[in-house]
């Protein structure tokens, strides 16, 4: 449809047309009803298409997201499985190395124990042979010192120290014991007075050289005194022997290879009476 400006600019084409006709031509004509229905139909169709596209996009997105989540879950599951397998492998490897290390530590400890036991045994045997040959005060102390080391480290030396109660014979008590034995008895509560009574003899009671009617009473009293001294001495000896049994002294040293060595009594007595051996 041409505008009025266009019509006025072309006078040759408006020749012979009246003014009313020109006004009618210039007035906008209403759209026919059928054309408006077509336009609304097109608009609704376009809106439906847009809605369809949006719905389709939503359905497509809803379909793709679960698929993507499932793929991520599967991938993570594979990673977890791989990591668990690696952890198990590393754990087995660590346990194996720990077992090997423990075996090496045990072997090292056993070697140290063997070396210490061999050293202690060599020291003892050397001192034992030296005392058997020399029998001096120095050799006795050296042997006692090696036995003390065995006592203090019996487990490391793998040695058995066999002790026995101190057994004193009657003649030992009467004749006088070694100073070390008396020292042990004193430590056990045996006083010197008991030892003196144990050493008394009936011979100390003097009987008359010849019994006469004048000294028969004296002789009877002397005989009674002798019997009393004898009984007192025997009782004292029994008491000393009983108390001596409560004292245990080293008798034998036994090594794992079965070799045994009996310790001389004088060495055992000195060792137990010595404060050097009891200390440490």
Secondary structure, DSSP 8 states (H G I E B T S, - for coil): ---HHHHHT-GGGSTT--HHHHHHHHS-----HHHHHHHHHHHHHHHHHHHHHHHHHHHHHHHHHHHHHHHHHHHHHHHHHHHHHHHHHHHHHHHHHHHHHHHHHHHHHHHHHHHHHHHHHHHHHHHHHHHHHH--HHHHHHHHHHHHHHHHTHHHHTEEEEEEE----HHHHHH---HHHHHHHHHTT--HHHHHHHH--GGGS---SS--TTTHHHHHHHHHHHHHHHHHHHHHHHHHHHHHTT-EEEEEEEETTS-EEE--HHHHHHHHH-HHHH--
